[in-house]
Amino acid sequence: MNQHHSLFQLGAPDPDTKTSPILEDTDEEVETLAQGLEEDNQCYFNNVSYQDGSYACSGSGELLHCEKGIWRRAGGCDPDNP
């Protein structure tokens, strides 16, 4: 992927702040959660909102993609080891 130049660097999630769910692409809960969040087409990470479609790198090195209020794991942030 070549969108790494515009990645947000998120760090680790703080349990005391608003952070949208982070799920695997294969999680069956995605559709159920997405229905409850559809009115809010943005993701949150440590009380900061990100536009739907944004990509971000978590503190653990995971590439996250914001989809309908849910962070979905999209691989790794290391371009040499995706």
C-alpha positions, 0 to 999 in steps of 0.5 A, a space after each residue: 500500500 502506498 498510503 503510508 505517507 498520510 498515516 496518522 500515528 495513534 500510539 496506544 489506546 487509553 482506556 479512559 478515552 473514547 476509542 472506536 472498536 478495533 476489529 479483524 476483517 473476519 469478525 462477524 460483529 462488524 455488521 452488527 456494530 456498524 448498524 449501531 454506529 452508522 449515524 457517526 461515520 467517523 472513528 475515534 481514538 483517544 478522544 480524537 475523531 478521524 474521517 471515515 476512510 482514514 488509515 492510521 498506525 496504532 502503537 502496536 504497529 497495526 495498520 487500521 482503517 476507519 469504516 463506518 465508525 469501526 477501526 478494522 485491522 488492515 495489516 501492518 504499518 511496516 512497509 517492508 513487512 506488511 
